């Protein structure tokens, strides 16, 4: 588990009752929840604990995560602006008003 705060949850017959399950089914449900949600957690079946880690992300890492796609998004924005400008300055001539008269 990563650094940061740790949370300890207890699961017991009361939780199983709330979930309308047997204690074994409730434990299996929690295991599947942890797996499917890819949570940073461990289960201690003997003690009936679920220990969840809260991976504190450094501000540096947060900045990296937030700006990962910034370059791509900026390029797409520039392309869209160029398209809009090209459309607004372009004078479209209808097909029927071509330069050739045919006479």
N, C-alpha and C positions, 0 to 999 in steps of 0.2 A: 504494500500500500504506500501511497505517496505521503508526503509531509502534509501537515495541516491538521485541522480539527478532526477528531474521531467521534462518531456517534455510535452509541450502543443501544440497540433495540432488543427487547425481550419478546420472544414468542412463546406462548404457553396455551393451555387449554382455553383461557378466556379469549385470546385472539382467534383460536380455531372456532370457538363458538360464534364470535362476531362474524367470521367468514362462512359460517355454517359448514364447517369441514371438521374432519378428524385432525388431531394434532399432526399426524404423519402427512396427511394431505396438505395441511396448511404449510408445513415445512417444505414440501415439494413445490407448492405454489410460490413460496418465497424464493426458493432456489431458481425456478424458472423465471421469475420476475427479475432477479439479479442478472441472470444470463442474458435474457432478451433485451433488457435495458442497458446492458454492458456497464453495470454499476461497479464501483470500486468497493466491494464488500466481501466479507467472509462470514460463514455461518459456523457457530460452535454448537453442534447438536446436543452434546452432553449437558451444557449449561443453558441451552435454549436462547442463545444470544445471536444477534446479527450485528456485526461491527462494520460500520460504513465509514469510509474515509472521505473527507472533503478536500480534494486536491486544490490547495490554494495556488492560483496561477499568479506568477509575478507580474507586476505592471509591464515590464519589458515584453513578456510573452503575450500579454493581453494586447499590446500595441501591434505586435507581429500578427496575431490572429485577426485583429480588426482590419488591418491594411493588406492582407494577403492578396486580395483580388482587386486592390485599388488601381493598379496599372491597367489591368484588363478592362475594368469598368471605365476608366478614363479614356482608353482607346475607343471603346464602343461609343462613348458619349461624343468624342470628336468626330467619328465617322457619321453618326446620326446628325450632328450639327452641319457637317459638310453636305450631306444629302438634302437637308432642309434648305440650305442656302442655294444649292444648285437648282432645286425645284422652284424656289421663289424668283430666281433671276432668269430662269429659262423661259423663253417665250415659245409656247407650243403653238404650232400651226395645225389647224384641222386638216385631215386628209383631203377633204374636198377643196381646200384652198391652196393647193400645191402651186409651185412656181411655174410649172409647165401648163400651158393653156390647151395644147393639142390642136390648135387651129393653124 
